[in-house]
């Protein structure tokens, strides 16, 4: 990122707080409690991009996300008095589980404030670690404000989910593991919400090898870090709108911003529709469940204009509830033309439906749903409408089916679908 001399001095002045020694200490601390997440080589994405692509599968981490790293390291640095007061944080889910689990190991009380929109699975998992959960606000920033109020009211020790250098150091242990396993890595792709993970990973990566390029990835509907970098200061987005709930942050961490500005080489933004397709890619090609925020770095692979590089995409978490998963699968199939709905017109007389069914069978189209509308025209002998939801192999197969219906005189018209079961 381009920097003024003043901003560069600011970044270098605070760099003392994130030293190699601190990262080494954090690595030793979290190593006692985390699961080992070895890099996974992706033949699929390597072939598509012309690079050697690896995934850092923190979706397989204990508690289902990388957040346990920063939470545990932060708690390990607290005094006995700070722990005894109880801990409090705000989180959309993954940091909540990390703090709850780490607090359980440390024998501390933990209170977690979560947005009311948090998936039930994440709420229940957080409670399962013994934490007290309070639901407040529609987005993270509103939950954060409530957590600060409760901390002041009850004297709890507050653990920020990202705007804390100890937390960032804990998250940065991911970079230590990546470089140890793949010393010649060229690019590391990191999801950005508030910036804790990206700060830790980028600072340590540059300390160990300044030639490594670190790319931050944000949802297009919650690009608070990108807008802050453009403005040269931390800014707050008026709203956020993304299915990547773990990175739906309006304001990035002000303590982290100088580090991001100094160490991150670029930021890519991803549309929600790209996350839906990336989910299917991971399920079908790697048999992995990755939540939407973790899919940011998967989708970003197609945005990198490089070849023959060694790239690591950090999959930040895999805590996705079943209802969300089902919806994304449906929309993903539609996005890839694996499922589509077509409207055809046919005379209202016996045998016409059988003719359409025979045609679709000949073209290997699998019928999922039929909807027969006899009232599309006053003259039912002239035409009734048949809406057919069809499973296909992809875009080419879909076009073949549409061409066959057209040649048969059915005047096919594609219908925009909201889902497999809802037309």
C-alpha positions as CSV (number, residue, x, y, z in Angstrom):
1,X,0.0,0.0,0.0
2,X,1.2,3.5,-0.7
3,X,2.1,5.4,2.4
4,X,3.0,9.0,3.4
5,X,6.2,9.4,5.4
6,X,4.1,10.3,8.5
7,X,2.0,7.2,8.2
8,X,5.1,5.0,7.7
9,X,6.7,6.5,10.9
10,X,3.5,5.8,12.7
11,X,3.5,2.1,11.6
12,X,7.1,1.6,12.4
13,X,6.7,3.2,15.8
14,X,4.1,0.8,16.9
15,X,5.8,-2.2,15.3
16,X,7.7,-2.7,18.5
17,X,4.5,-4.2,20.0
18,X,4.4,-7.1,17.5
19,X,7.9,-8.6,17.5
20,X,9.2,-11.9,16.4
21,X,9.7,-12.8,20.0
22,X,6.1,-12.1,20.8
23,X,4.9,-14.3,17.9
24,X,7.2,-17.1,19.1
25,X,5.7,-16.9,22.6
26,X,2.2,-17.0,21.1
27,X,3.1,-20.0,19.0
28,X,4.4,-21.9,22.0
29,X,1.3,-21.0,24.0
30,X,-1.4,-21.8,21.5
31,X,0.4,-25.0,20.4
32,X,-0.7,-26.6,23.7
33,X,-4.4,-26.3,22.8
34,X,-5.0,-26.1,19.1
35,X,-5.5,-28.8,16.5
36,X,-2.8,-29.3,13.9
37,X,-4.1,-28.0,10.5
38,X,-1.7,-29.1,7.8
39,X,-1.8,-27.5,4.4
40,X,-4.1,-29.1,1.9
41,X,-3.0,-29.1,-1.8
42,X,-5.8,-28.3,-4.2
43,X,-5.4,-29.9,-7.6
44,X,-8.7,-28.4,-8.7
45,X,-7.8,-24.8,-8.0
46,X,-4.2,-25.3,-9.1
47,X,-5.4,-26.4,-12.5
48,X,-8.0,-23.6,-12.8
49,X,-5.5,-20.8,-11.8
50,X,-2.2,-22.1,-13.2
51,X,-0.7,-21.8,-9.7
52,X,0.1,-24.2,-6.9
53,X,-2.8,-23.6,-4.5
54,X,-2.9,-24.8,-0.9
55,X,-5.5,-24.3,1.8
56,X,-4.8,-23.7,5.5
57,X,-7.9,-25.5,6.9
58,X,-8.7,-23.6,10.1
59,X,-12.3,-24.8,9.5
60,X,-10.9,-28.1,10.9
61,X,-9.5,-26.3,14.0
62,X,-10.9,-27.0,17.5
63,X,-14.1,-24.9,17.9
64,X,-14.3,-24.8,14.1
65,X,-12.2,-21.7,13.5
66,X,-8.9,-19.9,14.0
67,X,-10.2,-17.6,16.7
68,X,-9.3,-20.0,19.5
69,X,-5.6,-19.0,18.8
70,X,-6.0,-15.3,19.6
71,X,-8.4,-15.9,22.5
72,X,-6.2,-18.4,24.3
73,X,-3.0,-16.4,23.9
74,X,-4.8,-13.2,25.1
75,X,-6.1,-15.0,28.2
76,X,-2.7,-16.5,28.9
77,X,-1.3,-12.9,29.1
78,X,-3.9,-11.7,31.7
79,X,-3.1,-11.4,35.4
80,X,-4.9,-13.5,38.0
81,X,-6.9,-10.5,39.1
82,X,-8.0,-9.8,35.5
83,X,-9.2,-13.4,35.1
84,X,-11.0,-13.5,38.4
85,X,-13.2,-10.6,37.4
86,X,-14.6,-12.7,34.5
87,X,-14.2,-12.2,30.8
88,X,-16.5,-10.6,28.3
89,X,-16.4,-10.2,24.5
90,X,-18.7,-9.6,21.5
91,X,-18.7,-11.9,18.5
92,X,-20.7,-13.1,15.6
93,X,-19.7,-16.6,16.6
94,X,-16.2,-17.9,16.1
95,X,-14.4,-15.6,18.6
96,X,-17.2,-16.3,21.0
97,X,-16.5,-20.0,20.9
98,X,-12.7,-19.3,21.1
99,X,-13.1,-17.2,24.2
100,X,-15.6,-19.6,25.8
101,X,-13.3,-22.6,25.3
102,X,-10.2,-20.7,26.4
103,X,-12.0,-19.3,29.5
104,X,-13.1,-22.9,30.4
105,X,-9.5,-24.1,30.2
106,X,-8.4,-21.1,32.4
107,X,-11.3,-21.6,34.9
108,X,-12.8,-18.2,34.2
109,X,-16.3,-17.0,33.8
110,X,-17.1,-15.8,30.3
111,X,-19.9,-13.6,29.0
112,X,-20.4,-13.4,25.3
113,X,-22.6,-10.8,23.5
114,X,-23.7,-12.0,20.1
115,X,-25.8,-10.3,17.4
116,X,-29.4,-11.5,17.3
117,X,-28.7,-12.6,13.7
118,X,-26.1,-15.2,14.8
119,X,-26.9,-18.7,13.6
120,X,-28.4,-20.8,16.4
121,X,-25.6,-23.4,15.9
122,X,-23.0,-20.9,16.9
123,X,-25.0,-19.7,19.9
124,X,-25.5,-23.2,21.2
125,X,-21.9,-24.2,20.6
126,X,-20.8,-21.1,22.6
127,X,-23.1,-22.0,25.5
128,X,-21.8,-25.6,25.4
129,X,-18.4,-24.4,26.5
130,X,-20.0,-23.0,29.6
131,X,-20.2,-19.3,28.6
132,X,-23.2,-17.0,29.3
133,X,-24.6,-15.7,26.1
134,X,-26.5,-12.4,25.6
135,X,-28.1,-11.6,22.2
136,X,-28.1,-7.9,21.3
137,X,-28.2,-5.9,18.1
138,X,-28.5,-6.8,14.4
139,X,-24.7,-6.5,13.6
140,X,-21.4,-7.0,15.4
141,X,-20.9,-3.3,16.1
142,X,-24.1,-3.1,18.1
143,X,-23.2,-6.3,20.1
144,X,-19.8,-4.7,20.8
145,X,-21.3,-1.6,22.2
146,X,-23.5,-3.7,24.6
147,X,-20.4,-5.7,25.6
148,X,-18.6,-2.6,26.6
149,X,-21.5,-1.4,28.6
150,X,-21.7,-4.7,30.5
151,X,-17.9,-4.6,31.1
152,X,-18.2,-1.2,32.7
153,X,-21.2,-2.2,34.7
154,X,-19.9,-5.5,36.1
155,X,-16.1,-4.9,36.0
156,X,-15.5,-7.8,33.5
157,X,-12.2,-7.9,31.6
158,X,-12.9,-7.2,28.0
159,X,-11.3,-9.2,25.2
160,X,-11.7,-7.6,21.9
161,X,-12.3,-10.0,19.0
162,X,-9.7,-8.2,16.8
163,X,-8.6,-4.7,17.9
164,X,-6.0,-6.1,20.3
165,X,-2.3,-6.8,19.6
166,X,-2.2,-9.9,21.8
167,X,-5.2,-11.3,20.0
168,X,-3.6,-10.4,16.7
169,X,-0.3,-12.1,17.7
170,X,-2.3,-15.3,18.6
171,X,-3.9,-15.3,15.2
172,X,-0.5,-14.7,13.5
173,X,0.7,-18.1,14.6
174,X,-1.1,-19.3,11.5
175,X,1.7,-17.6,9.4
176,X,4.4,-19.4,11.5
177,X,2.8,-22.7,10.6
178,X,2.4,-21.9,6.9
179,X,6.0,-20.8,6.4
180,X,7.3,-23.7,8.4
181,X,5.5,-26.1,6.2
182,X,5.9,-24.2,2.9
183,X,8.9,-21.9,3.2
184,X,8.8,-20.9,-0.4
185,X,5.2,-19.6,-0.3
186,X,4.7,-16.6,-2.6
187,X,1.2,-15.4,-1.7
188,X,-1.0,-15.7,1.5
189,X,-4.7,-14.8,1.1
190,X,-6.3,-13.7,4.4
191,X,-10.0,-12.9,5.2
192,X,-10.5,-9.5,6.8
193,X,-13.4,-8.5,9.1
194,X,-11.9,-6.2,11.7
195,X,-8.3,-7.0,10.8
196,X,-7.0,-9.1,13.7
197,X,-6.1,-12.2,11.6
198,X,-4.8,-10.2,8.7
199,X,-2.6,-8.1,11.0
200,X,-1.1,-11.1,12.8
201,X,-0.5,-13.0,9.6
202,X,0.9,-10.1,7.5
203,X,3.3,-8.8,10.2
204,X,4.8,-12.2,10.9
205,X,5.0,-13.2,7.3
206,X,6.9,-10.0,6.5
207,X,9.2,-10.5,9.5
208,X,10.0,-14.0,8.3
209,X,10.2,-13.2,4.6
210,X,9.5,-9.7,3.2
211,X,9.1,-11.1,-0.3
212,X,5.8,-12.9,0.7
213,X,2.8,-11.0,-0.7
214,X,-0.1,-10.8,1.7
215,X,-3.5,-10.2,0.2
216,X,-6.5,-9.2,2.4
217,X,-9.9,-10.3,1.2
218,X,-13.2,-8.6,2.2
219,X,-16.9,-9.0,1.3
220,X,-17.9,-6.3,-1.1
221,X,-20.8,-5.5,1.2
222,X,-18.5,-5.0,4.2
223,X,-15.2,-3.6,2.9
224,X,-14.4,-1.4,5.9
225,X,-10.6,-1.9,5.6
226,X,-10.5,-1.2,2.0
227,X,-12.4,2.1,2.5
228,X,-10.2,3.0,5.4
229,X,-7.1,2.5,3.4
230,X,-8.5,4.6,0.6
231,X,-9.3,7.4,3.1
232,X,-5.9,7.0,4.9
233,X,-7.6,6.6,8.2
234,X,-10.1,4.3,9.9
235,X,-13.6,4.9,8.7
236,X,-17.0,3.4,9.6
237,X,-19.3,2.1,6.9
238,X,-22.9,3.3,7.2
239,X,-24.2,-0.2,6.7
240,X,-22.9,-3.7,6.0
241,X,-24.7,-6.3,3.8
242,X,-23.1,-9.7,3.3
243,X,-23.8,-13.4,3.9
244,X,-20.3,-13.6,5.3
245,X,-21.5,-12.9,8.8
246,X,-18.1,-13.5,10.4
247,X,-16.6,-10.5,8.5
248,X,-19.6,-8.2,8.6
249,X,-17.8,-5.4,10.4
250,X,-18.5,-1.7,10.0
251,X,-15.3,-0.3,11.6
252,X,-11.9,-2.0,11.4
253,X,-9.5,-1.9,14.4
254,X,-7.8,1.4,14.8
255,X,-4.9,-0.3,16.7
256,X,-4.5,-2.7,13.7
257,X,-4.8,-0.2,10.9
258,X,-1.2,1.0,10.8
259,X,0.0,-2.7,10.6
260,X,-2.4,-3.4,7.7
261,X,-1.3,-0.3,5.9
262,X,2.4,-1.3,6.3
263,X,2.2,-5.0,5.6
264,X,-0.7,-5.9,3.4
265,X,0.1,-5.7,-0.4
266,X,-3.5,-5.4,-1.7
267,X,-7.1,-6.0,-0.8
268,X,-9.6,-7.9,-3.0
269,X,-13.4,-7.7,-2.5
270,X,-15.8,-10.5,-3.2
271,X,-19.5,-10.5,-4.1
272,X,-21.8,-12.8,-2.1
273,X,-22.6,-14.7,-5.4
274,X,-19.0,-15.7,-5.6
275,X,-19.1,-17.2,-2.1
276,X,-22.0,-19.4,-3.1
277,X,-20.1,-20.9,-6.0
278,X,-17.0,-21.3,-3.8
279,X,-19.0,-23.3,-1.3
280,X,-19.9,-25.8,-3.9
281,X,-16.3,-26.0,-5.1
282,X,-15.1,-26.9,-1.7
283,X,-17.8,-29.4,-1.0
284,X,-17.5,-31.2,-4.4
285,X,-13.7,-31.0,-4.8
286,X,-12.4,-31.2,-1.2
287,X,-15.3,-32.5,0.8
288,X,-15.0,-29.6,3.2
289,X,-17.6,-27.4,4.8
290,X,-16.3,-23.8,4.9
291,X,-18.4,-20.9,6.2
292,X,-18.9,-17.9,4.0
293,X,-16.2,-15.7,5.6
294,X,-13.7,-18.6,5.2
295,X,-14.7,-18.8,1.5
296,X,-13.5,-15.3,0.8
297,X,-10.0,-16.5,0.1
298,X,-11.2,-19.3,-2.1
299,X,-13.2,-16.9,-4.3
300,X,-10.3,-14.5,-4.4
301,X,-8.1,-17.1,-6.2
302,X,-9.8,-16.3,-9.5
303,X,-9.0,-12.6,-9.0
304,X,-5.3,-13.0,-8.8
305,X,-3.6,-12.3,-12.1
306,X,-0.5,-14.5,-11.5
307,X,0.8,-17.8,-12.7
308,X,3.2,-20.5,-11.4
309,X,3.1,-19.1,-7.8
310,X,2.7,-20.9,-4.5
311,X,-0.5,-19.6,-2.9
312,X,-2.0,-20.3,0.5
313,X,-5.6,-19.5,1.1
314,X,-6.6,-19.4,4.8
315,X,-9.9,-21.0,5.4
316,X,-10.8,-19.1,8.6
317,X,-13.7,-21.3,9.8
318,X,-16.3,-23.9,9.1
319,X,-19.2,-23.1,11.5
320,X,-22.2,-23.0,9.2
321,X,-25.6,-24.0,10.3
322,X,-27.5,-26.6,8.3
323,X,-30.3,-24.2,7.2
324,X,-27.8,-21.7,5.7
325,X,-25.9,-24.6,4.2
326,X,-29.0,-25.9,2.4
327,X,-29.9,-22.5,1.1
328,X,-26.4,-21.9,-0.3
329,X,-26.3,-25.4,-2.0
330,X,-29.6,-24.5,-3.7
331,X,-28.5,-21.1,-4.9
332,X,-25.1,-22.5,-5.9
333,X,-26.7,-25.1,-8.1
334,X,-28.8,-22.4,-9.8
335,X,-25.8,-20.1,-10.1
336,X,-24.0,-22.8,-12.0
337,X,-26.9,-23.8,-14.2
338,X,-27.1,-27.1,-12.5
339,X,-30.7,-26.4,-11.7
340,X,-32.9,-24.1,-13.7
341,X,-36.7,-23.4,-14.3
342,X,-38.2,-23.1,-17.7
343,X,-41.8,-22.1,-18.7
344,X,-43.3,-23.8,-21.8
345,X,-46.7,-23.3,-23.4
346,X,-48.7,-26.4,-24.6
347,X,-52.3,-27.2,-25.6
348,X,-54.5,-28.4,-22.7
349,X,-55.2,-31.9,-24.1
350,X,-54.2,-35.4,-23.0
351,X,-50.7,-36.6,-23.9
352,X,-49.0,-33.2,-24.1
353,X,-47.2,-33.6,-20.7
354,X,-46.0,-37.0,-21.8
355,X,-44.5,-35.5,-24.9
356,X,-42.5,-32.9,-22.9
357,X,-41.4,-35.5,-20.4
358,X,-40.1,-37.7,-23.3
359,X,-38.2,-34.9,-24.8
360,X,-36.5,-34.0,-21.5
361,X,-35.7,-37.7,-20.9
362,X,-34.0,-37.9,-24.4
363,X,-31.9,-34.8,-23.5
364,X,-31.0,-36.3,-20.1
365,X,-32.7,-33.6,-18.1
366,X,-33.8,-34.6,-14.6
367,X,-37.2,-33.1,-13.6
368,X,-37.2,-31.9,-10.0
369,X,-40.6,-30.1,-10.0
370,X,-43.6,-29.4,-12.2
371,X,-46.2,-26.6,-11.9
372,X,-49.2,-26.6,-14.2
373,X,-51.1,-23.3,-14.8
374,X,-54.3,-23.7,-16.8
375,X,-55.2,-20.0,-16.5
376,X,-52.3,-18.4,-18.3
377,X,-54.6,-17.8,-21.3
378,X,-58.4,-17.5,-21.7
379,X,-58.2,-20.0,-24.5
380,X,-57.0,-23.2,-22.8
381,X,-57.1,-25.1,-26.0
382,X,-54.5,-22.7,-27.4
383,X,-52.1,-22.8,-24.4
384,X,-51.5,-23.7,-20.8
385,X,-48.3,-23.0,-18.9
386,X,-46.0,-25.7,-17.6
387,X,-43.2,-24.6,-15.4
388,X,-40.5,-27.3,-15.0
389,X,-37.5,-27.2,-12.6
390,X,-34.8,-29.3,-14.2
391,X,-31.4,-30.6,-13.0
392,X,-28.7,-30.3,-15.6
393,X,-24.9,-31.0,-15.9
394,X,-24.1,-27.3,-16.4
395,X,-24.5,-24.4,-18.8
396,X,-23.9,-26.3,-22.0
397,X,-26.4,-29.0,-21.1
398,X,-29.0,-26.4,-20.0
399,X,-28.6,-24.7,-23.4
400,X,-29.0,-28.0,-25.2
401,X,-32.3,-28.7,-23.4
402,X,-33.6,-25.1,-24.2
403,X,-32.7,-25.6,-27.9
404,X,-34.6,-28.9,-28.0
405,X,-37.7,-27.4,-26.4
406,X,-37.5,-24.5,-28.9
407,X,-37.2,-26.8,-31.9
408,X,-40.3,-28.7,-30.6
409,X,-42.3,-25.5,-30.7
410,X,-42.8,-25.1,-26.9
411,X,-41.5,-21.5,-26.9
412,X,-39.4,-22.0,-23.7
413,X,-38.8,-19.1,-21.4
414,X,-36.3,-19.2,-18.5
415,X,-37.8,-18.3,-15.1
416,X,-35.7,-16.6,-12.4
417,X,-35.7,-19.0,-9.5
418,X,-35.1,-18.1,-5.8
419,X,-34.4,-21.7,-5.0
420,X,-35.0,-25.3,-6.0
421,X,-38.2,-25.5,-4.1
422,X,-39.4,-21.9,-4.7
423,X,-40.1,-20.5,-8.1
